[in-house]
């Protein structure tokens, strides 16, 4: 017969650490007073979560929730082990993608291929993404230093998102100066656009973000929308000193990047439009 010795402190600590790694608490080992109700399956519970969040959150996470349903739809929420969860994460994540910026688009750098991926969160931006690529290819033909879209059939639509691919100008993010920005804008303003461009609308992006927001209450939404329309109406009365032409539309040093040779190039071309030099 084995003799049972009282555990020493080292054994207790080792057991505690092991249980913690397994996601088990000491309370989980105690008998319960009654039968424990079964946890719902992933297929049953995820629609409940989706219905409880706002449209913006739903848009961001739906692709991940769908992946869980495909892999574990019939399994209960408490069934997958920590190892299985880790394995699922390893098999579904993009190993080479580095998130380098998030704003109106999520921007990823794929290091192995020297490619940038830009992901827009809504199909409403399809025309804008298509125009941005067209602008980049026209600037390339004009020898104006700017980011270049890959020459392939794009944009690509997937999971209610718009994806475009671009040549990576550098392996790091290095911004240009105000002087370099001015030099690039001078080159841009001197060109006669050979592609169709929309008229510059300085409040378009703000209007889009306000309309898509799921965090504004009705009072704030009404105030911001009303104020935005006041600004839009006021803009129509502005008298410009400079003649019309092609403008960048969002000119700042954050949209001037240095390439691997140190040359400054224009980036974020989605606001390029027909306007006045005052709007840069």
Helices and strands as residue ranges (DSSP letters): H 9-21, G 26-29, H 42-52, H 55-72, H 82-92, E 97-102, E 105-110, E 115-120, G 123-125, H 126-141, E 156-158, E 161-167, H 178-189, H 204-212, H 218-235, E 244-247, G 253-255, E 256-258, E 264-266, E 273-276, G 277-279
